[in-house]
Amino acid sequence: MTGQDTTRTQETPQRERAREAAQEAARRTSPPVAPGRTAASARRRRVRRALAVGGAVAASLAVWAVAVAAGVEVEAVQGGAVRPVGPAAVAVASLAAGLAGWALLALLERTVRRPAPHRLWTAVAVAFLVLSLVGPLTSGTGAAGTAVLLLLHTAPAAVLIPLLPRAACR
């Protein structure tokens, strides 16, 4: 071995301190990982939550499709005008609700320890569901249309509320 090769394998005290300081800084700025959590478990959790959001969108579209097949005109009053509610609006609204719920749950998991973030998220999600039902009750056109609009709000909630928090528990 040449003298140059031995200097590469031996760290100077300054370099060692700099390396340790960089590792400490990385530990402080990295998001907290719960005990027993690995990158693989985080990836599985994200996949399960993405599937839950996709399931919520599918549930909403299924409600819409069944209503249309049954001959119900899915319409809502917006700004004084009656507008049809199509599959794109149903999918986008369900996707937005699912992603917003996921983001809130992730935020609560990072910031809240007590009470349990999943219980808090569930309470917030149920409160938002109840508040969201005011819209269909006031903007539905006819009894069948109002019932379908109510189902379009409850179907994604029925998927998201139980599944999003459970995705972290497995």
C-alpha positions in Angstrom: 0.0 0.0 0.0 1.2 3.5 -0.8 1.1 6.4 1.6 -1.8 7.8 -0.4 -3.9 4.7 0.1 -3.5 4.6 3.9 -4.7 8.3 4.2 -7.9 7.4 2.4 -8.7 4.7 4.8 -7.9 6.7 7.9 -10.1 9.7 8.7 -8.7 12.7 10.3 -10.3 13.8 13.5 -11.8 16.9 11.7 -13.4 14.7 9.0 -14.7 12.3 11.6 -16.3 15.2 13.5 -17.8 16.6 10.3 -19.2 13.2 9.3 -20.7 12.8 12.8 -22.2 16.3 12.7 -23.7 15.6 9.3 -25.3 12.4 10.5 -26.7 14.1 13.6 -28.2 16.9 11.4 -29.7 14.3 9.2 -31.3 12.5 12.2 -32.7 15.8 13.4 -34.2 16.9 10.1 -35.5 13.4 9.1 -39.2 12.8 9.7 -39.7 10.7 12.8 -40.1 7.0 12.2 -42.1 5.1 14.8 -40.4 2.1 16.4 -40.6 -0.9 14.2 -41.3 1.2 11.1 -39.1 0.7 8.1 -39.1 2.2 4.6 -40.9 -1.0 3.5 -43.6 -0.7 6.0 -44.1 3.0 5.1 -44.3 2.1 1.5 -47.0 -0.6 2.3 -48.9 2.0 4.3 -48.9 4.4 1.4 -50.1 1.7 -1.0 -52.9 0.7 1.4 -54.0 4.3 1.8 -53.9 4.9 -2.0 -56.0 1.8 -2.4 -58.5 3.2 0.2 -58.7 6.5 -1.7 -59.2 4.6 -5.0 -61.9 2.5 -3.3 -63.7 5.6 -2.2 -63.7 6.9 -5.7 -64.9 3.6 -7.0 -67.7 3.5 -4.4 -68.9 6.9 -5.4 -68.8 6.1 -9.1 -70.7 2.8 -8.4 -73.5 4.8 -6.6 -73.7 7.3 -9.4 -73.8 4.5 -12.1 -76.6 2.6 -10.2 -78.6 5.8 -9.8 -78.3 6.6 -13.5 -79.1 3.0 -14.5 -82.2 3.2 -12.3 -83.3 6.4 -14.1 -82.6 8.9 -11.4 -81.5 12.3 -12.7 -78.5 13.2 -10.6 -78.7 17.0 -10.4 -77.8 19.7 -7.9 -78.8 23.3 -7.6 -75.7 25.5 -7.9 -75.9 29.2 -8.0 -79.7 29.1 -8.7 -79.3 26.8 -11.7 -79.9 23.1 -11.9 -76.8 21.3 -13.1 -76.3 17.6 -13.8 -73.7 15.8 -11.7 -71.6 13.7 -14.0 -69.1 10.9 -13.3 -66.1 13.3 -13.6 -67.5 15.6 -10.9 -68.2 12.5 -8.7 -64.7 11.1 -9.2 -62.9 14.4 -8.6 -64.9 15.2 -5.5 -64.2 11.8 -4.0 -60.6 11.9 -4.9 -60.2 15.4 -3.4 -61.9 14.3 -0.2 -59.8 11.1 0.0 -56.5 13.0 -0.5 -57.5 15.7 2.0 -58.3 13.0 4.6 -55.0 11.3 3.9 -53.1 14.5 4.3 -54.8 15.4 7.5 -54.2 11.9 8.9 -50.5 12.1 8.0 -50.2 15.5 9.6 -51.9 14.2 12.8 -49.7 11.1 12.9 -46.6 13.4 12.8 -47.8 16.0 15.3 -50.3 14.4 17.8 -49.4 11.8 20.3 -52.3 12.1 22.8 -55.2 11.6 22.1 -54.4 8.9 19.6 -54.1 10.6 16.1 -56.4 7.9 14.5 -59.2 8.6 17.0 -58.9 12.3 16.5 -58.8 11.9 12.7 -61.9 9.7 12.9 -63.8 12.3 14.9 -62.8 15.0 12.5 -63.8 12.9 9.5 -67.2 12.1 10.9 -67.7 15.8 11.7 -66.8 16.7 8.1 -69.2 14.0 6.8 -72.1 15.4 8.8 -71.3 18.9 7.6 -71.0 17.8 4.0 -74.6 16.3 4.2 -76.0 19.8 4.4 -75.2 20.5 0.8 -77.2 17.6 -0.7 -80.1 18.3 1.7 -80.3 21.9 0.4 -79.4 21.4 -3.2 -81.0 18.2 -4.3 -83.7 18.2 -6.9 -86.5 15.8 -5.8 -86.5 13.0 -3.3 -84.6 10.5 -5.4 -82.0 13.1 -6.5 -81.4 14.2 -2.9 -81.1 10.6 -1.7 -78.5 9.9 -4.4 -76.5 13.0 -3.5 -76.6 11.9 0.1 -75.3 8.5 -0.9 -72.6 10.1 -3.0 -71.3 11.8 0.2 -71.6 8.8 2.5 -70.2 6.2 0.1 -66.6 7.5 0.1 -66.8 8.2 3.8 -67.9 4.6 4.4 -64.7 3.5 2.7 -62.3 6.2 3.9 -63.2 6.4 7.6 -62.5 2.8 8.5 -59.7 2.1 6.0 -57.4 5.1 6.1 -56.5 4.8 9.8 -56.3 1.0 9.7 -53.7 1.2 6.9 -51.1 2.3 9.6 -52.0 -0.4 12.0 -50.9 -3.4 9.9 
